[in-house]
Amino acid sequence: MPAEPPAGMSAADLLLPTARENGRTAESATSGQLTPGPPAPSGRTGRLRKATGPRREGPRPGGGRPEGARPGGPRPLLLLLSMATLVGSIAAAVRIGTADTGWTDLARALATHLGLDVEPLPPLMDSLIWDLRLPRVLMAALVGASLAVCGTVLQAVTRNALADPYLLGVSSGASTGAVAVVVLGIGGSTLGVTGGALVGALLSFALLLLLLRRTGLDSVRIVLTGVVVGQLLTALTSLILMASADADTTRAVTHWLLGSMAPARWNTVVVCAIVTPLGLTVAWLCASALDGLAFGTDTAASLGIGVRRTRMLLLVATAALTAVAVATVGAIGFVGLIVPHGVRFLVGPLHRALLPYAALAGAVFLVWTDALARIAFAPREVPVGVITALLGVPLFLLVLRRRGEL
């Protein structure tokens, strides 16, 4: 049985930055928060102090939090700076491409479509900015935010540092649905590739819940069942391609599976613009529960958290975010894995601050990654999933090294 938390201590109080890994037990985490007393004769206390580092007793001279503690929510100035960075990145990325556009062109295009009295751009330039580049960049920001939030939530729910948005098999289900539409023509006239991918993603999540209905939503079972469902649907996708597709179709499907922002249009941007804030809001409202779940089921239950209900709500939210993202632009790896770890290193493990910063960082990261994918081998476009993997591996190794885990 886990140790009961002291009276008045919330889940956020248990998660000071000295608990460097979400996988630590509740006993070691709560012990790391207490002010150290006189040296004990046993070697265990000394080892604990050596691992957590020295602490200053009592409050700081000016009052406030003990040393090492960080605010429980996003700091306004840093949050505004992060949002300004995202807006500037979107504006700059719209200008990047094989055709040169200037800041004046961007301003005139926006002013024209907002109904302001300005001289419109030539139709070709206006269409390039408004119909192609702007939806693409906005889609990159929304998808990056969705994937980063999903990775952050799943790493806490499953207590698995390697968890990412595709852990639940949703990506594999979307791939199977898209391939069924493109290759087999199932529902092609009604659904289209995006609709088929969305249906496949939702069906794969339903299969996951069906397999977990008797065993419960234990974190280990979620991971193992998600891997099984994902491998099953990946094999089914490969079988359909090998049995029925020609070379051109296989090449097109493979390009889609690696992720690309090229299909982004205003109608899909609107769908993502509705789903992404809703998913982020659900996750943020469950921030305290995520803090408790990061220490395990028993600790979360001792803090009054409805573990099964909360896990189900968060799994549904992450599955919906991932399904919409993958159905729209394909599977883009590493965003939901490296961004939460990097942001956690900078702002600490408390989810009330971690979630909004992870969303902003994921959006900025994917906006610039997509811009690089457009110009790196111009005029040929590289799938953005390839660029995220090439950048993600060294960044992930750097984060692990800075955290002392490599």
Secondary structure, 3 states (H helix, E strand, C coil): CCCCCCCCCCHHHHCCCCCCCCCCCHHHHHHCCCCCCCCCCCHHHHHHHHHHCCCCCCCCCCCCCCCCCCCCCCCHHHHHHHHHHHHHHHHHHHHCCCCCCCHHHHHHHHHHHCCCCCCCCCHHHHHHHHHHHHHHHHHHHHHHHHHHHHHHHHHHHCCCCCCCHHHHCHHHHHHHHHHHHHCCCCCCCCCHHHHHHHHHHHHHHHHHHHHCCCCCCCHHHHHHHHHHHHHHHHHHHHHHHHHHCCHHHHHHHHHHHCCCCCCCCHHHHHHHHHHHHHHHHHHHHCHHHHHHHCCCHHHHHHCCCCHHHHHHHHHHHHHHHHHHHHHHHCCCCCHHHHHHHHHHHHHCCCHHHHHHHHHHHHHHHHHHHHHHHHHCCCCCCCCHHHHHHHHHHHHHHHHHHHCCCC
